[in-house]
Amino acid sequence: MAEYRIITALFRRNYSKREYALMVLVGIALAGALIYQFLYAPFERKIAVMKLELDATTRAMTQLSAEIADLRAHAADIKAGAKGWQLVDQKGVILVLEDVSTEARRQGVSILSVHPSQEIDKDTHKEVSLSLDLKGRYRELAEYFKHLENQPRLVNIRKIRVEACPDSSSACATQLEAVTYLAK
């Protein structure tokens, strides 16, 4: 009850112009602080987060644009037969297998097994993948992969798995998936 009397006494008192001006300035400062704290600051934080997301999205778009350009160039290379590569025909798959096995023997790499898969029909070509199990020394395998890269028929290596052979300390067991492309 005493507080109520103090508050009513403050409101009934006559203030000078200077005291009114100070109360108005303090009120404006408090109102500005409350507006900033509860209305402006949350939006400012949201904008900062949105700017970070925008920067990340811009970087991702730039990277994806570069990848799209690379994929388009690669598709044009495949279509045009770039670097002297040839898309093989049905008989060419057998020639690719012969090239792969001949070069493996020449490089000292043993082919343990070959498993061709079904043809996958694409818009401009067909894909035939071959699963190869190889055994050889690391350097021999590296030379063998270089030959696969440089042969005239287009062969793409998709997956390579190399592990040490338990029966030999210097040999590696390798599993790879080689894909060749057929002309339609």
Backbone hydrogen bonds in HBPLUS format (Angstrom, degrees):
<---DONOR---> <-ACCEPTOR-->    atom                        ^
c    i                          cat <-CA-CA->   ^        H-A-AA   ^      H-
h    n   atom  resd res      DA  || num        DHA   H-A  angle D-A-AA Bond
n    s   type  num  typ     dist DA aas  dist angle  dist       angle   num
A0005-ARG N   A0001-MET O   3.26 MM   4  6.63 152.0  2.34 143.4 149.7     1
A0006-ILE N   A0002-ALA O   3.09 MM   4  6.40 154.0  2.16 146.8 153.7     2
A0007-ILE N   A0003-GLU O   2.96 MM   4  6.22 162.6  2.00 153.7 157.7     3
A0008-THR N   A0004-TYR O   3.01 MM   4  6.19 167.4  2.02 151.3 154.8     4
A0009-ALA N   A0005-ARG O   2.91 MM   4  6.00 148.2  2.01 140.4 149.6     5
A0010-LEU N   A0006-ILE O   3.00 MM   4  6.26 147.5  2.11 144.5 152.8     6
A0011-PHE N   A0007-ILE O   3.14 MM   4  6.46 150.3  2.24 147.5 155.0     7
A0012-ARG N   A0008-THR O   3.03 MM   4  6.19 143.9  2.17 143.8 153.0     8
A0013-ARG N   A0009-ALA O   3.17 MM   4  6.11 131.0  2.43 139.5 149.6     9
A0020-TYR N   A0016-SER O   3.03 MM   4  6.37 158.0  2.08 152.0 158.2    10
A0021-ALA N   A0017-LYS O   2.88 MM   4  6.09 159.0  1.92 150.1 156.1    11
A0022-LEU N   A0018-ARG O   2.95 MM   4  6.21 156.1  2.01 146.9 153.2    12
A0023-MET N   A0019-GLU O   2.91 MM   4  6.16 157.3  1.96 147.5 153.7    13
A0024-VAL N   A0020-TYR O   2.88 MM   4  6.12 158.4  1.93 152.0 157.8    14
A0025-LEU N   A0021-ALA O   2.92 MM   4  6.14 163.8  1.94 149.6 154.2    15
A0026-VAL N   A0022-LEU O   2.88 MM   4  6.06 162.6  1.91 151.2 156.0    16
A0027-GLY N   A0023-MET O   2.85 MM   4  5.98 156.7  1.90 144.0 151.3    17
A0028-ILE N   A0024-VAL O   2.82 MM   4  6.06 156.5  1.87 151.9 158.2    18
A0029-ALA N   A0025-LEU O   2.89 MM   4  6.08 159.0  1.93 147.9 154.0    19
A0030-LEU N   A0026-VAL O   2.86 MM   4  6.08 161.2  1.89 151.1 156.1    20
A0031-ALA N   A0027-GLY O   2.87 MM   4  6.03 162.3  1.90 148.2 153.6    21
A0032-GLY N   A0028-ILE O   2.80 MM   4  5.98 158.5  1.85 147.9 154.3    22
A0033-ALA N   A0029-ALA O   2.90 MM   4  6.10 157.3  1.95 147.6 153.8    23
A0034-LEU N   A0030-LEU O   2.90 MM   4  6.13 160.5  1.94 151.6 156.7    24
A0035-ILE N   A0031-ALA O   2.87 MM   4  6.05 161.6  1.90 150.3 155.7    25
A0036-TYR N   A0032-GLY O   2.88 MM   4  6.02 162.2  1.91 148.1 153.4    26
A0037-GLN N   A0033-ALA O   2.88 MM   4  5.99 166.9  1.90 148.8 152.9    27
A0038-PHE N   A0034-LEU O   2.93 MM   4  5.93 169.1  1.94 152.5 155.4    28
A0039-LEU N   A0035-ILE O   2.84 MM   4  5.24 148.6  1.94 136.9 145.1    29
A0040-TYR N   A0035-ILE O   3.15 MM   5  6.54 154.5  2.21 147.0 154.0    30
A0041-ALA N   A0036-TYR O   2.84 MM   5  5.82 162.2  1.87 168.0 166.8    31
A0044-GLU N   A0040-TYR O   2.95 MM   4  6.20 151.1  2.03 152.0 161.4    32
A0045-ARG N   A0041-ALA O   2.97 MM   4  6.26 154.4  2.04 153.1 158.8    33
A0046-LYS N   A0042-PRO O   2.97 MM   4  6.23 158.1  2.02 146.3 152.5    34
A0047-ILE N   A0043-PHE O   2.88 MM   4  6.07 155.9  1.94 147.8 154.2    35
A0048-ALA N   A0044-GLU O   3.05 MM   4  6.29 153.3  2.12 143.1 150.0    36
A0049-VAL N   A0045-ARG O   3.01 MM   4  6.31 159.4  2.05 151.0 156.0    37
A0050-MET N   A0046-LYS O   2.86 MM   4  6.09 158.4  1.91 148.8 155.4    38
A0051-LYS N   A0047-ILE O   2.85 MM   4  6.07 149.9  1.94 147.0 154.9    39
A0052-LEU N   A0048-ALA O   3.11 MM   4  6.41 154.5  2.17 144.9 151.0    40
A0053-GLU N   A0049-VAL O   2.94 MM   4  6.26 160.0  1.98 151.1 156.8    41
A0054-LEU N   A0050-MET O   2.78 MM   4  5.95 152.3  1.86 145.5 153.8    42
A0055-ASP N   A0051-LYS O   2.90 MM   4  6.12 156.8  1.95 147.3 153.1    43
A0056-ALA N   A0052-LEU O   2.97 MM   4  6.22 161.4  2.00 149.5 154.5    44
A0057-THR N   A0053-GLU O   2.85 MM   4  6.03 157.3  1.91 147.0 153.7    45
A0058-THR N   A0054-LEU O   2.80 MM   4  5.98 153.4  1.87 147.0 154.7    46
A0059-ARG N   A0055-ASP O   2.94 MM   4  6.19 159.7  1.98 149.2 154.3    47
A0060-ALA N   A0056-ALA O   2.94 MM   4  6.17 158.5  1.98 146.2 152.4    48
A0061-MET N   A0057-THR O   2.81 MM   4  6.02 155.4  1.87 147.4 154.4    49
A0062-THR N   A0058-THR O   2.92 MM   4  6.14 155.6  1.98 147.7 154.3    50
A0063-GLN N   A0059-ARG O   2.96 MM   4  6.20 160.7  1.99 149.1 154.4    51
A0064-LEU N   A0060-ALA O   2.81 MM   4  6.02 162.0  1.84 150.2 155.7    52
A0065-SER N   A0061-MET O   2.78 MM   4  5.91 150.5  1.87 144.9 153.2    53
A0066-ALA N   A0062-THR O   3.05 MM   4  6.30 154.5  2.11 145.2 151.4    54
A0067-GLU N   A0063-GLN O   2.95 MM   4  6.27 154.9  2.01 147.1 154.6    55
A0068-ILE N   A0064-LEU O   2.79 MM   4  6.01 153.1  1.87 147.3 154.8    56
A0069-ALA N   A0065-SER O   2.97 MM   4  6.21 158.7  2.01 146.0 151.4    57
A0070-ASP N   A0066-ALA O   2.92 MM   4  6.20 156.0  1.98 146.6 153.5    58
A0071-LEU N   A0067-GLU O   2.81 MM   4  6.04 158.3  1.86 149.7 155.8    59
A0072-ARG N   A0068-ILE O   2.83 MM   4  6.06 157.4  1.88 150.8 157.2    60
A0073-ALA N   A0069-ALA O   2.93 MM   4  6.12 156.9  1.98 145.8 152.4    61
A0074-HIS N   A0070-ASP O   2.81 MM   4  6.03 154.7  1.88 146.7 154.4    62
A0075-ALA N   A0071-LEU O   2.80 MM   4  6.00 156.4  1.85 146.8 153.4    63
A0076-ALA N   A0072-ARG O   2.88 MM   4  6.10 154.5  1.94 144.8 152.0    64
A0077-ASP N   A0073-ALA O   2.83 MM   4  6.07 150.4  1.92 144.3 153.0    65
A0078-ILE N   A0074-HIS O   2.87 MM   4  6.16 157.0  1.92 149.6 155.3    66
A0079-LYS N   A0075-ALA O   2.88 MM   4  6.07 161.3  1.91 146.7 152.4    67
A0080-ALA N   A0076-ALA O   2.80 MM   4  5.90 158.0  1.85 148.3 154.3    68
A0081-GLY N   A0077-ASP O   2.75 MM   4  5.59 119.3  2.11 137.4 151.7    69
A0082-ALA N   A0077-ASP O   2.80 MM   5  4.61 164.4  1.82 135.7 140.7    70
A0085-TRP N   A0082-ALA O   2.98 MM   3  5.73 168.0  1.99 124.1 127.6    71
A0086-GLN N   A0152-PRO O   2.84 MM  66  6.22 131.1  2.08 142.9 156.2    72
A0154-LEU N   A0086-GLN O   3.31 MM  68  5.95 165.7  2.33 143.1 144.0    73
A0088-VAL N   A0181-TYR O   3.04 MM  93  6.36 138.8  2.22 166.0 158.2    74
A0183-ALA N   A0088-VAL O   2.85 MM  95  5.96 154.9  1.91 153.8 160.1    75
A0092-GLY N   A0089-ASP O   2.90 MM   3  4.87 125.7  2.20  96.5 112.5    76
A0094-ILE N   A0091-LYS O   3.16 MM   3  5.58 127.0  2.45 106.1 117.6    77
A0095-LEU N   A0091-LYS O   3.31 MM   4  6.75 150.9  2.40 139.7 148.0    78
A0096-VAL N   A0092-GLY O   2.80 MM   4  6.09 148.6  1.89 147.3 155.8    79
A0097-LEU N   A0093-VAL O   2.98 MM   4  6.28 158.4  2.03 146.6 152.0    80
A0098-GLU N   A0094-ILE O   2.89 MM   4  6.18 153.0  1.96 146.0 153.9    81
A0099-ASP N   A0095-LEU O   2.83 MM   4  6.07 160.7  1.86 149.2 154.3    82
A0100-VAL N   A0096-VAL O   2.86 MM   4  6.05 161.7  1.89 152.3 157.5    83
A0101-SER N   A0097-LEU O   2.96 MM   4  6.14 165.3  1.98 149.0 152.7    84
A0102-THR N   A0098-GLU O   2.82 MM   4  5.90 161.9  1.85 152.8 158.4    85
A0103-GLU N   A0099-ASP O   2.98 MM   4  5.98 168.0  1.99 148.3 152.0    86
A0104-ALA N   A0100-VAL O   3.03 MM   4  6.10 147.1  2.14 138.0 147.6    87
A0105-ARG N   A0101-SER O   3.04 MM   4  6.29 160.8  2.08 148.0 151.6    88
A0106-ARG N   A0102-THR O   2.98 MM   4  6.23 157.5  2.03 146.9 153.8    89
A0107-GLN N   A0103-GLU O   2.91 MM   4  6.06 149.0  2.00 147.6 154.7    90
A0109-VAL N   A0104-ALA O   2.80 MM   5  4.83 156.0  1.86 155.2 151.1    91
A0108-GLY N   A0105-ARG O   3.24 MM   3  5.15 151.4  2.33  97.4 105.9    92
A0110-SER N   A0135-LYS O   2.78 MM  25  5.05 167.6  1.80 163.7 159.3    93
A0135-LYS N   A0110-SER O   2.81 MM  25  5.05 140.2  1.97 143.5 152.6    94
A0112-LEU N   A0133-ASP O   2.68 MM  21  5.26 153.5  1.74 153.8 161.0    95
A0133-ASP N   A0113-SER O   2.97 MM  20  5.18 158.8  2.01 148.7 150.1    96
A0115-HIS N   A0131-SER O   2.85 MM  16  4.96 151.4  1.93 140.9 149.8    97
A0131-SER N   A0115-HIS O   2.92 MM  16  4.96 169.9  1.94 129.4 132.5    98
A0117-SER N   A0129-SER O   2.88 MM  12  5.56 142.5  2.02 167.4 170.7    99
A0120-ILE N   A0127-GLU O   2.80 MM   7  5.01 155.9  1.85 143.9 152.2   100
A0127-GLU N   A0120-ILE O   2.85 MM   7  5.01 157.0  1.90 139.5 147.1   101
A0122-LYS N   A0125-HIS O   2.80 MM   3  5.26 151.6  1.88 157.3 165.4   102
A0126-LYS N   A0182-LEU O   2.96 MM  56  4.87 157.9  2.01 138.7 143.6   103
A0182-LEU N   A0126-LYS O   2.68 MM  56  4.87 163.3  1.71 143.2 149.0   104
A0128-VAL N   A0180-THR O   2.94 MM  52  5.47 164.9  1.97 162.8 165.1   105
A0180-THR N   A0128-VAL O   2.91 MM  52  5.47 166.8  1.93 158.0 158.1   106
A0130-LEU N   A0178-ALA O   2.66 MM  48  5.16 157.7  1.70 156.9 165.1   107
A0178-ALA N   A0130-LEU O   2.87 MM  48  5.16 158.4  1.92 157.2 156.1   108
A0132-LEU N   A0176-LEU O   2.86 MM  44  5.37 165.1  1.88 158.3 163.2   109
A0176-LEU N   A0132-LEU O   2.97 MM  44  5.37 158.6  2.01 151.4 157.9   110
A0134-LEU N   A0174-THR O   2.70 MM  40  4.95 170.1  1.71 156.0 159.4   111
A0174-THR N   A0134-LEU O   2.85 MM  40  4.95 172.8  1.85 140.8 142.4   112
A0136-GLY N   A0172-CYS O   3.10 MM  36  5.46 156.6  2.16 147.1 154.2   113
A0172-CYS N   A0136-GLY O   2.69 MM  36  5.46 163.4  1.72 143.9 148.2   114
A0141-LEU N   A0137-ARG O   2.90 MM   4  6.16 157.1  1.95 156.0 162.9   115
A0142-ALA N   A0138-TYR O   2.94 MM   4  6.23 152.4  2.02 148.3 156.5   116
A0143-GLU N   A0139-ARG O   2.99 MM   4  6.25 160.2  2.03 150.0 154.2   117
A0144-TYR N   A0140-GLU O   2.94 MM   4  6.12 150.7  2.02 142.3 151.2   118
A0145-PHE N   A0141-LEU O   2.90 MM   4  6.19 153.7  1.97 149.8 155.9   119
A0146-LYS N   A0142-ALA O   3.02 MM   4  6.31 151.1  2.11 145.5 153.5   120
A0147-HIS N   A0143-GLU O   3.04 MM   4  6.37 151.3  2.12 145.0 152.2   121
A0148-LEU N   A0144-TYR O   3.04 MM   4  6.42 157.6  2.09 147.2 153.2   122
A0149-GLU N   A0145-PHE O   2.99 MM   4  6.26 146.5  2.11 143.5 152.6   123
A0150-ASN N   A0146-LYS O   3.08 MM   4  6.33 140.5  2.24 142.4 152.6   124
A0150-ASN N   A0147-HIS O   3.02 MM   3  5.09 124.4  2.34  97.5 112.0   125
A0156-ASN N   A0179-VAL O   2.75 MM  23  5.02 165.0  1.77 149.5 154.1   126
A0179-VAL N   A0156-ASN O   2.68 MM  23  5.02 161.7  1.71 150.3 157.0   127
A0158-ARG N   A0177-GLU O   2.83 MM  19  5.51 163.8  1.86 172.5 175.0   128
A0177-GLU N   A0159-LYS O   2.96 MM  18  5.19 144.3  2.09 140.1 146.2   129
A0161-ARG N   A0175-GLN O   2.76 MM  14  5.09 143.7  1.89 152.9 162.4   130
A0175-GLN N   A0161-ARG O   2.83 MM  14  5.09 156.2  1.89 145.1 153.2   131
A0163-GLU N   A0173-ALA O   2.90 MM  10  5.36 154.8  1.96 152.5 160.8   132
A0173-ALA N   A0163-GLU O   2.72 MM  10  5.36 162.6  1.75 173.7 173.4   133
A0165-CYS N   A0171-ALA O   3.20 MM   6  5.89 167.9  2.22 144.7 141.6   134
